[in-house]
């Protein structure tokens, strides 16, 4: 099987028409509301516990 060429991922460019839309976008991007579910909450808890165990 021939190797497939790997293309680099291009960055996404976002243009905002005003400051309010920019702030709304940033608020949504950093919030956990888009992944609000029992499964994701458990995953976050597990990751937090894992990171704390590494520090100890």
trRosetta pair geometry for C-beta under 8 A, 3 or more apart (Angstrom, degrees):
i j d omega theta_ij theta_ji phi_ij phi_ji
14 25 7.0 162 155 -180 152 161
16 19 7.6 96 128 -86 133 20
16 21 4.7 177 -156 91 104 110
16 22 4.3 102 142 -66 178 87
16 25 6.9 -126 -89 2 125 142
17 21 5.9 55 46 22 77 150
18 21 5.4 97 60 9 73 100
18 22 7.3 -132 104 -4 41 92
19 22 5.5 -57 -153 36 36 116
19 23 6.3 35 153 -19 70 105
20 23 5.8 -54 -148 36 32 109
20 24 6.4 33 153 -19 65 106
21 24 5.6 -51 -145 37 32 113
21 25 6.3 37 154 -22 64 105
22 25 5.8 -56 -152 34 29 113
22 26 6.5 24 154 -15 64 107
23 26 5.8 -55 -145 38 32 109
23 27 6.2 34 155 -21 65 108
24 27 5.7 -56 -147 37 29 112
24 28 6.3 26 156 -16 64 108
25 28 5.9 -59 -150 39 28 108
25 29 6.1 28 155 -23 65 110
26 29 5.6 -54 -142 35 30 114
26 30 6.4 10 165 -4 65 110
27 30 6.7 -70 -147 44 23 95
27 31 6.2 28 156 -32 62 114
28 31 5.7 -58 -143 26 29 115
28 33 7.5 -75 -141 55 67 115
28 34 7.0 73 179 -42 86 119
31 34 6.8 108 90 -4 90 86
32 35 5.8 -71 -169 59 69 90
32 36 6.2 104 130 -73 82 76
32 40 7.5 172 -175 133 105 128
32 44 7.5 8 -135 -76 145 153
33 36 5.3 -17 -148 -30 39 121
35 40 4.5 177 151 -144 99 167
36 40 6.9 -124 -124 65 12 132
36 41 7.7 33 -154 -52 54 99
37 40 4.7 86 55 13 85 101
37 41 6.8 -148 90 -8 41 87
38 41 5.7 -56 -148 36 30 113
38 42 6.5 31 154 -19 64 105
39 42 5.8 -56 -152 34 30 110
39 43 6.4 30 151 -19 64 106
40 43 5.3 -50 -146 36 37 115
40 44 6.4 42 153 -21 67 101
41 44 5.8 -50 -149 34 32 112
41 45 6.5 33 152 -19 63 105
42 45 5.7 -55 -150 37 32 113
42 46 6.3 32 153 -19 66 106
43 46 5.7 -54 -146 37 31 111
43 47 6.3 31 155 -18 65 106
44 47 5.8 -55 -147 37 30 110
44 48 6.3 31 154 -20 65 106
45 48 5.8 -54 -148 35 30 111
45 49 6.4 27 154 -16 65 107
46 49 5.8 -56 -147 39 31 109
46 50 6.2 33 153 -22 65 108
47 50 5.5 -53 -145 37 31 114
47 51 6.3 31 156 -19 65 104
48 51 5.9 -54 -148 36 29 109
48 52 6.4 28 153 -16 63 108
49 52 5.7 -56 -148 39 31 111
49 53 6.3 33 153 -23 65 106
50 53 5.7 -54 -148 33 30 111
50 54 6.7 33 153 -22 63 102
51 54 5.8 -51 -154 29 34 113
51 55 6.8 35 150 -20 64 104
52 55 5.7 -53 -152 32 36 113
52 56 6.8 39 152 -25 66 103
53 56 5.8 -50 -152 26 36 114
